[in-house]
Amino acid sequence: MNVTADKQIAVRVHDGVGQVGSEAWDACAGGSDPFVSYAFLSALEDTDCVTAKQGWLPQHLAIEDDDGRVVARRHAQAGVAVD
């Protein structure tokens, strides 16, 4: 999907990686670093390893279109690209 003049994008803050979703998260994170994968971050959040009490507060940014779909993804050459 290409963002056009009739589409709006927004940067949203999510309190957990689950609010972004595994497919969208891993498309943006890429597969080269397991420590930024959905599975790893979700496991930390689900087991309360990352909580305010532990000194961590999950805050994930997502660039989303009007329909709430994540429109940023990891690009091998350019880092992060917006579709």
N, C-alpha and C positions, 0 to 999 in steps of 0.2 A: 504494500500500500504506500502511495506517495501522499504526503501532506500537501494539500493545495490551499488556495486562498479561502475556500469555503469550509475548511476544517480548522478546528482549534486544537491546540495541544496545551497540556498542563503538566506541571511538575507536582507530583503528590508525594507526601510522606506517609509511609506505611509502618505500622508498629510491629509487623512481623513479616517474614519472607513469604509466609503462606498467603498473605493478602495479595501478593504479586502473582503467585502461581509458579509451579516448577518449569513448565515449558517456556514461559516468557522470561523467567529469571535466567535459566541456563542458556537461552539464546543470546542474552546480553552478556552473561558472564564468560561465555566460551568454555572450552573444556580443558584448558592447559593448566589451570590452578585449582586443585581439589578443595582448597580452603575458601573459595568463593562460590562453590557449587551450592545449588539449592539443597541437596541432600545433607551436606555438612552443616550449613547454617540452620536449616530446619531442625536437625538433631540437637544443636546447641540450644535453640529456642524451646523446643519441646521438652527438654530435660531440665529446664531452668538453669542452665549453665550461664546464660546471658540474661541477667535481670538487673534492675536498678540496685537491688540489695547486693549483688555481686560486683557492682561498679560498671555494669554495661547496660545500655538502653538501646535495643534494636530500633533503628530508624532507617528505613530503606527508601531511597528516592526512585521514582519511576516516572518516565516521560510517557504520558498517555494521551490518546486522542479523545474525541467527544464521547466515544462509546466505552471508554475505560480500558481500551487495549493498549498494551505497552508498544510504543512505536520506535523505541531505541533498541539497538542490538549491537553486539560486538562485531566489528569488521576487522579482518586479519591485517589489513594495511593501514586503516585509518583510526583504529581504536574503537570508538563508539560512533555509530552512524544513526541518523534518524531516517526511517523508511518514509 
